[in-house]
Amino acid sequence: MAYVIAFAGKGGTGKTSLAGMTVKFLVSRRRGPVLAVDADSNSCLNEALGVPVSETIGKLREESMGTIRSGADRPGGMSMDQLFDYQVQQSLVECKGFDLMVMGRPEGPGCYCAANNTIRKYTDKLSETYPYVVIDNEAGMEHLSRRTTHKVNLLLIVSDPTVKGLLTAKRINELVDELQLEVDRRVLIINRVVGPEADELMQLARGYGVEVAGIVPQDDMVFRYDLQGKPVYELPEETPSVTALFGILQSLRVP
């Protein structure tokens, strides 16, 4: 069974960038193939990893439900479930060291619950064949109440260096307990820290009852890569943000 690392936090904290760097950490340490899961309807993890995406779970589900109804429409008389399983497998983006699965969004109006349920089902199913899974969740706490994030070994809650970000981290931490989610450990990473405020931020977070794993500094290279349309996955390891995150992951003893 896979070791599952999931990300949570309010919007704009840099979760997706850190998720991409985490995939880089696992691949660079040759810890086995990684399944990267973009569980955000506003899909961006592929950009952080530098890979194109043509199919998403949300799109596949709508096409399957809307156009493939009769047995004649399905090859070899496959059931709807069998066909959809096949399509999901085919939609995986295969890269050197990792594969990527993207939730995406429904093409029309409506609730995202069905797409969330589907991504959860296939994350659970595919985790049986990968040693590591990295899940980039949508911003906020909705994914927790929908239980997109469950059966997690390590939940990395990401905050920016603001009280609002830390309060969101506090609420996420409390919601994990309230919903009794299967999360073995959850810690906070404070991202994009500038100057000497690190100690004050860490003290404030601990006062909120959140375990702080570490600080990732503001990194001009991340913004430069973004402006140039380059994936953070390609950032050199000596870049301050990558060095800091790799150190945090090592200190957490990711197996």
C-alpha positions in Angstrom: 0.0 0.0 0.0 1.3 3.5 -0.8 2.6 6.1 1.6 0.2 9.0 1.0 1.2 12.6 1.3 -1.6 15.2 0.9 -1.6 19.0 0.9 -4.1 21.4 2.4 -4.3 25.1 3.1 -6.0 28.3 2.0 -5.7 29.6 -1.6 -2.5 31.3 -2.6 -0.1 29.7 -0.1 1.9 27.8 -2.7 0.5 24.3 -2.0 0.8 23.3 -5.7 4.4 24.4 -5.9 5.3 22.5 -2.8 3.4 19.4 -4.0 5.4 19.5 -7.2 8.7 19.8 -5.3 7.6 16.9 -3.1 7.2 14.7 -6.2 10.7 15.9 -7.2 12.0 14.9 -3.8 10.6 11.4 -4.0 11.7 10.8 -7.6 15.2 12.3 -7.0 15.7 10.0 -4.0 14.7 7.0 -6.2 12.0 5.9 -3.7 9.9 4.3 -6.4 7.3 5.5 -8.9 5.0 8.3 -7.6 1.4 8.8 -8.3 0.7 12.5 -8.4 -3.0 13.4 -8.0 -4.4 16.8 -8.8 -7.6 16.8 -6.8 -8.2 20.5 -7.4 -11.0 21.4 -9.9 -8.7 24.3 -11.0 -6.0 21.9 -12.2 -2.5 23.4 -11.9 -0.3 20.5 -10.7 0.6 19.5 -14.2 2.0 23.0 -14.8 4.1 22.6 -11.6 5.4 19.3 -12.9 5.8 20.4 -16.5 3.5 17.9 -18.2 0.6 18.3 -20.6 -2.9 16.9 -19.7 -5.5 16.0 -22.3 -8.0 14.0 -20.2 -9.4 14.6 -16.7 -11.6 12.5 -14.5 -14.4 15.0 -14.6 -14.4 15.1 -18.4 -14.2 11.3 -18.7 -17.1 10.8 -16.3 -19.3 13.2 -18.1 -18.5 11.7 -21.5 -19.1 8.2 -20.2 -22.4 9.1 -18.5 -23.6 11.1 -21.5 -22.6 9.1 -24.6 -21.9 5.5 -23.7 -25.3 4.0 -22.7 -26.0 0.8 -24.5 -23.8 -2.3 -24.7 -23.4 -1.7 -28.4 -21.5 1.5 -27.6 -19.0 -0.3 -25.4 -16.2 -2.5 -26.8 -16.6 -6.2 -26.2 -19.8 -5.6 -24.2 -17.8 -4.1 -21.3 -19.8 -2.8 -18.4 -19.9 1.0 -17.7 -17.6 0.4 -14.7 -15.1 -1.7 -16.7 -15.0 0.9 -19.5 -14.5 3.7 -17.1 -11.7 1.9 -15.3 -10.0 1.4 -18.6 -10.4 5.1 -19.5 -9.0 6.2 -16.2 -6.0 4.0 -16.7 -5.5 5.5 -20.2 -5.9 9.0 -18.9 -2.8 8.7 -16.6 0.0 11.0 -17.8 3.2 8.8 -17.6 6.4 10.6 -16.9 9.9 9.5 -15.8 9.5 8.6 -12.2 5.9 9.6 -11.7 2.4 9.4 -13.2 -0.2 12.1 -12.9 -4.0 11.8 -12.5 -6.1 15.0 -12.8 -9.6 15.5 -11.4 -10.5 18.5 -13.5 -14.0 19.9 -13.4 -17.4 19.0 -14.9 -18.0 20.6 -18.3 -21.4 21.9 -17.3 -22.9 23.5 -14.2 -23.4 21.4 -11.1 -21.8 20.0 -8.0 -18.3 18.7 -7.9 -19.2 15.9 -5.5 -19.3 13.2 -8.2 -15.9 14.1 -9.5 -14.5 14.2 -5.9 -16.0 10.8 -5.2 -14.4 9.4 -8.4 -11.0 10.8 -7.7 -11.1 9.4 -4.2 -12.1 6.0 -5.5 -9.3 5.8 -8.1 -6.7 7.3 -5.7 -7.5 4.5 -3.3 -7.5 1.9 -6.1 -4.3 3.0 -7.8 -2.4 3.5 -4.5 -2.2 -0.3 -4.3 0.2 -0.2 -7.2 2.4 2.8 -6.2 4.8 3.1 -3.2 4.0 6.8 -3.0 1.0 9.1 -3.7 1.1 12.9 -3.5 -2.3 14.6 -3.5 -2.6 18.3 -4.2 -6.1 19.3 -2.9 -8.2 22.3 -3.6 -7.9 25.4 -1.4 -9.8 25.6 1.8 -11.5 22.8 3.7 -14.2 21.5 1.4 -12.1 18.6 0.3 -12.0 17.4 4.0 -15.7 17.4 4.4 -16.1 15.6 1.1 -13.5 13.2 2.4 -11.3 13.5 -0.7 -8.5 13.6 1.8 -8.6 10.4 3.8 -6.4 7.4 4.5 -3.4 9.8 4.6 -0.1 9.1 6.2 1.2 12.7 6.1 -1.0 15.8 5.8 1.1 18.9 5.0 -0.9 22.0 5.9 0.5 25.0 4.1 0.2 28.6 5.3 1.6 31.8 4.0 3.2 34.2 6.6 -0.1 35.7 7.7 -2.5 35.3 10.6 -5.3 34.5 8.2 -3.2 31.6 6.8 -2.4 30.3 10.2 -6.0 30.5 11.3 -7.0 28.4 8.3 -4.3 25.9 9.2 -5.8 25.8 12.7 -9.3 25.1 11.4 -8.0 22.4 9.0 -6.2 20.7 11.9 -9.4 20.8 14.1 -11.6 19.6 11.2 -9.4 16.5 10.8 -10.3 15.6 14.4 -13.9 16.6 14.1 -14.4 14.4 11.0 -12.2 11.6 12.4 -10.3 11.3 9.2 -7.7 8.6 8.8 -4.7 10.9 8.9 -1.6 9.4 10.7 0.2 12.8 11.1 -0.5 16.4 10.1 2.1 19.2 10.3 2.3 22.8 9.2 4.7 24.3 6.7 4.9 28.1 6.6 5.7 29.1 3.1 7.1 32.3 1.5 8.6 33.7 4.7 10.7 36.9 4.4 12.9 38.3 7.0 13.1 37.7 10.8 9.4 36.9 11.4 9.9 33.1 11.3 10.2 32.6 15.1 7.1 34.7 15.7 5.0 32.9 13.1 6.1 29.5 14.5 5.2 30.5 18.0 1.8 31.8 16.9 1.1 28.5 15.1 2.1 26.4 18.1 -0.3 28.5 20.2 -3.0 27.4 17.8 -2.2 23.8 18.6 -0.6 23.0 15.2 2.7 21.1 14.9 5.2 23.2 12.8 7.4 21.1 10.5 9.4 24.0 9.2 9.7 27.2 7.2 10.2 27.6 3.5 11.6 31.0 2.5 10.5 33.4 -0.1 12.3 32.4 -3.3 12.7 34.7 -6.3 13.5 31.7 -8.4 10.0 30.3 -8.0 8.5 33.6 -9.3 11.1 33.7 -12.1 10.2 30.2 -13.3 6.5 31.1 -13.1 7.0 34.2 -15.3 9.0 32.2 -17.8 6.4 29.4 -17.9 8.9 26.9 -16.5 7.8 24.1 -14.0 9.0 24.3 -10.4 9.8 20.6 -10.8 12.9 21.7 -12.8 14.2 24.0 -10.0 17.7 23.1 -9.0 18.0 21.5 -5.5 20.2 24.3 -4.3 17.4 26.8 -4.8 16.4 28.1 -1.3 12.8 26.8 -1.4 13.7 23.3 -2.7 16.6 23.0 -0.2 14.2 24.0 2.7 11.4 21.7 1.7 13.7 18.7 1.1 15.2 19.3 4.6 11.7 19.3 6.0 10.7 16.1 4.3 13.9 14.4 5.5 13.3 15.6 9.0 9.7 14.1 8.8 11.4 10.7 7.9 9.3 10.0 4.9 10.0 6.3 4.5 
